[in-house]
Amino acid sequence: MEQSDKMMKIAKQLAVMHSFEALIAMRAAKKRGKSPVKYFLLTSVFGVFVLVPLLRKPKLGKESKAVDI
């Protein structure tokens, strides 16, 4: 019985971690011009294996404007 309790605790922790990672991925995808829903779902399932490559992609930059002095 002790082994199953330990496995349940690990499963709950994993679900919580993936939920937070998915929220981070959703925000990062939006900043990079990707589909937030797609990355939310992918990160919910695969976790850090989707999140890290996404965070390594460059953010969309704002258009630079000429400055008059």
N, C-alpha and C positions, 0 to 999 in steps of 0.2 A: 504494500500500500504506500509506503514511503516513496518508492520510485515513481509511481504515477502522480503523486503530489508534486514532486520535483519537476516532472515533465509538464504538468499543468501550469506551474509557475513560470517556467521558461516560455511556454507558448503564449501566456498572457503578456510577458515582457516583450516578446517579439512583436506581438500585435500592436502594442503601444508604440514601440520604436518605429515600426513601419508607418504608423499613422502620422507621427511627427515628421518623418522623412518625406512622406508624400506631400504634406503641407509645404515643406521647404522646396520640394521639387516643383510644385505648382507655381509658387512665387518666382522661382528661378527661371522656369520655362517662359513665363510671361515676360520677364525682363530680356529674354533672349529671342523673342519672337517665335517661340514654339507653342504648341498646343498645351495649355495648362492641364486640361482634363486627361489627355493622353499620358502625360508624365505623372500625373497624380495616380492614375491606375497602374502604370508600369512600376512605379516606385512602391506602391502598396504591395505588389506581388514580389518584386525582385529586390527591393530595398536599395542599399548603398551601391549595388552594381549598376543601377541606372542613374542614381543621383550624382555620383562623382564625375562621370563623363559629361553630364549636363553642366555641372558647375565649372568645368574646365573650358567650356565654350565661351567665346567673348559675348559680352552684353551688347545690345543694340545701343549705339551712341546717338546722342542728340546731334542734330545738324549744327555745325559750327557757323557762327555768323561773323562777318567782318566787323571789326571794331574801328570806329573813327576816333582819332585823337585830336 
